Amino acid sequence: MDDLMLLWINFTRSKTPTEVLRELGANFTVDWLPGGQALDESVLPSEPCIACFDFDDPSPEGLATLSEFKLRRPSIPILILSLHHDTALVLWALRARVWNFFPKPIRASDFIREIGPLRKIIASRKQEPARDIVRPRSMDARDPDEKKPTRSEWAVMKAKEYVDAHFAEDIKASEVATHCCISYFHFSRSFKRACGESFNNYVQRERCRRAAKLLEDPNMNITRVCFDVGFKDASYFARVFKQCHGVTPSTFRGGMNAPDSAVENLGQARVFATAPMTSGGSDITAYTEQKNPVTAQKRASGGRASRR
């Protein structure tokens, strides 16, 4: 049995542990608690490794409990399992700094596989109780006064190195997150905070930058460039390239030999416009109003009833 402990906080209608939880009990130490006891310090273990909040359809009270738990024990990674899993809830989980979100039903074997990166980090924490668990070994030889990157900063650096080495291949954010030993949710949030754009946008922009470099050669076939930098469809490549550079690949290459007055703006590359997160919110009120538009309308009107 793995020495990893799971604190399983039940907000479902079931009053007893599920079959999946019993299967997990064969691999981990599982402490099952009703949702109402999640904040009761007298019944909580001293330091559970992972807290799992199990929902059918998360209620405002359940999410408030999760948020309070996160405030009290910020070092404990939190997982959410839920039958209900719309975009608003997933965004709420992301902004609440939840480690990962699992739509139900989920098999015990799938759950164990998905938390693999987290188990590695926890194992490292036990062996080396430092703040920044995931870091290159070469950092140990640095000047002690030099500021070391956090786990998130290191993951972003590793992700950029990965893109640099594999830009021509099929790159999935979830696989890169695993490569960096970090959850997909944490990776996505950290990358966007550090770079100002999503990881997928960064990959596409990097491919377009490399494509522009190749297109400086007038003998390079545009379709060949498309595939060499990792795109799989020429028309999609042309559309994304125009989003990034403001012109199509053919216009870009044609402009390399045109008079300066005709292409004075050609080199001004545009960064992808990332879509604002309009669905869901960083607080529980925003999420519940997303589920109940009537409540949102009343709040917007100051609670006044509409007149006929």
N, C-alpha and C positions, 0 to 999 in steps of 0.2 A: 504493500500500500504506500502511495505517495504521502510524504509528511505535510503536503500542502493542505491548509484548512480552508473550507468554504463556509462562510456564514450565510445561510440561505434564509432570506427574509420573505415570508409568504404573504402576499396581498391577493391571492386568488380565492375563489369560492371554496376550494377544497380545504378541508381542515386537517388533512393528514398528508404526509410526504407522498409525492407521486412516484410512479414506477421509475421514471428517469432519475429522480433523486436517489432512489434506492440503489440503482445501478452505479451512480456516481459514488455512493457510499462505499463501494467495493474498491475504489481507487483513491479516495480522499477522506479526510476527517471532515464530516459534515455536521454543522450545528444548525438545526432547523428552528426558526422562531416565527411566531405569528407577527404580522406587520405592526401590530400595536405595541410590541415590545422592542422594536428596533432601536429605540433611543433610551431604553432602560439600562443604565450603566450596571445595575446590580446583576443582570442576567447575561450581559455581553461578555464574551471571552476577552482576555487581556489585549490581544492584538491579532485578530483574524487576518489571514493573508489576502483573501478576496471576499468581498461582500456582493452577493447576488440578490437583486430585488426581482421577485417573481410576480408578474401581474397577469390578469386577464385583460382588463381595460384600465389603464392607470387613471386613478382618480386624483383630483387636486390634493386630497389629504395624503395619498400615497407618495406623490411627487414632492410634496412639502417635507415629508419624512425623509425621503432620499436626500433632498437638499440639506436638511439639518444634519443628517448623518455625515454628509460630505464635509460640512463645516467643522464638525466635532473631530472627525478623524480623516484629515485630508491626505494622509499617507497611504490609506487603504484604497486600492483600485476597486471601482464599482462596475458591476455588470447589470444590464437590464434584460430580462426575458419577458416577452409580452405577446399575447395573441393579437392585440390591436397594434398595428405598426404603420401609421400613415406618415407622410413627410413631416408634418408638424411635430410629431412626437420624436422622430429621429433627429430633427434639428434641435429640439429642446435638449435631448440627451447629449448631443454634441456640445452645445453651449454650456451645459451643466458640468462638463468635464467628466462625463461617464467614459470608462475605458472602452466598452464595447456594447453593442446592442444586438440581441438575438431574437429574431421572430420565432414564435412557436407555431407548430410543434418542432422540437429539435431533439435528435437522438443523442444519447449520452456519448457515443463515440464521436459524433460531430462536435459536441461541446468541448470534449477533451482535446480534440485536434485544434479547434479554434483558439483555445487559450494557451496553446503551446508557447508563443512568444512571451506571454505574461509570466508563465512558469519559469522561463529562463531568467527573466529579470529578477523575479523574487528569489530564485536560487542565488543569483549574483549578489543580491542585497544581503542575504544571510552570510555569504562568504566574505563580503567586503562592504561593511556598513558605512558607505560614503554617500554623499548627496547625489553625485552624478554617477549613476551605476554603469550606464552604457557609454564607454569612451575608448578611444584607441589606446593601446598600451604605451605608445610613444609619448603620451601626455604625461606619464609618470616622471619623465626625465626633465620636464620643463621647470622653468624658474617658479618656485613656490609662490612668488608674489604676482605671477601672471594669472589673470582671470581665466579659468577653465570654462569651456562651453558647457551648457547644461545638456541634459539628455536630449531635449527637443532640438537644440541648436546642432548637436552632433548628428542627429537623425536627418536634419535638413541638408547638412553637408554631405552625408553619405548618399542621400537621394540624388543630389546633383552629380556626384561622382558616378552613380549608377547610370543616370541618363547620359552622361558624357561617354560612357563605355558601351551603352546598349541602345543608343537613339535610333538605330536602323531596325531594331527588333520591336516586337509587340510588347509594350510596356503597360502593366496594370498597376494602379496605385496600391491596391491591396497587397500585391506581391512585393512591391518595393517597401511597403510598411513592414512586412514580415522580415524582409532582408535587413531592415534597420532595427529589428527587435522592438517594435513599437506597434500599438494597435492602430487599425485603420482610422478610427475616429480621432485619436490623438495626433496621428501623423498628418491628417488633412487639416486639422485646426492649426497645428504648429507650422506647417509649411505656408499656409495662407497668411498667418500672422507675421512670419519672418520675411516672406517674399512679396506680399501684397497681391497675390494671385493664387489660384488653385494649382495643384500639382499638374493636372491634365493640361491646363492652359500653358504652364511653363514648358511642358514637353513639346507641345505644338509650336510654341514660339521658338524654342531652341531648334527644332527641326527646320522651321522657316528661315532662321538665321543661317543655318548651315546650307540650306538650299540656295539662299541669296549668294553665298560665297561661291558655290559651284556654278551658278548661272553667270558669273563673271567670265567664264570660259565660253566663248561663242560657239564652240564645237560640241558642247554638252547638250544632249537631247533632253528636253524638259521632262518627258516621261521617265527617262532614266534617272534624272535627278529626283523625281517624285519617289521612286522606289528606293533609291540609295539613302534617302534621309528618313525612311520609315513609314511613309504614307503608302496605302494600299490601293488608292483610287485616284486617278489623275484629276477628275473633276472636283473631288473633295479637296485635293491638294491645292488646286487653283483658287478655290473659294477661301480656304484658310490662309493661304499666302496673301491674298488681297486684303483680308482682315488685318493681317499682321503688318504688311508693308504699304498698304494703300493702293497697290496696283497688282495686276495679274503677273504670273511668272514671265509670260511672253513680253509684256510691256516693260517689265523690269529689265529683262535682258536686252531688249531693243534700245532701251534708254541708255545702256552702257556706252553706246557709240554715238548717241545723239548730242546736239549742242547743249551747253550748260543751261541755256534759257528754257529749254524744253523739259528738263528733268531736275530743276533746282530743288524740288521737294521729294525727289525719288528716294533719297537716302534717309528720309525721316520715318523711321519704322514706328509703327503703332503697336503698343502693348494691347493684348486682348482685353476687352471690357468684360470683367467678371460680373455675372448676374447677381444683383443684391438679394440677400436672404429675406424675401418678403413674407414667406410662410413660416409660421411658428414664431417664437420669441425666446429671449433669454430668461424669461421669468414664467412662473406657472400661470399667471393671469393671461398672458399672451397665448399660451397653449390652449387653455380652456376656452378662451374666446374664439380661437380658431375652430374648435369643435362645436361651439354654440354661438352662431352669428347673432341670435336675438340678444344674448348677454352683451355682446360687443356693441350692438346698436344702442342699447340702453345706456351703456357706459359713455358712449360718444355723445349722447344727448343729455348727459348729466342725470340720468335716471328718470327723466320726465316722461310721462305717458304721452303718446301722440294724440293730437286732437283731430277730430273728424271735421 
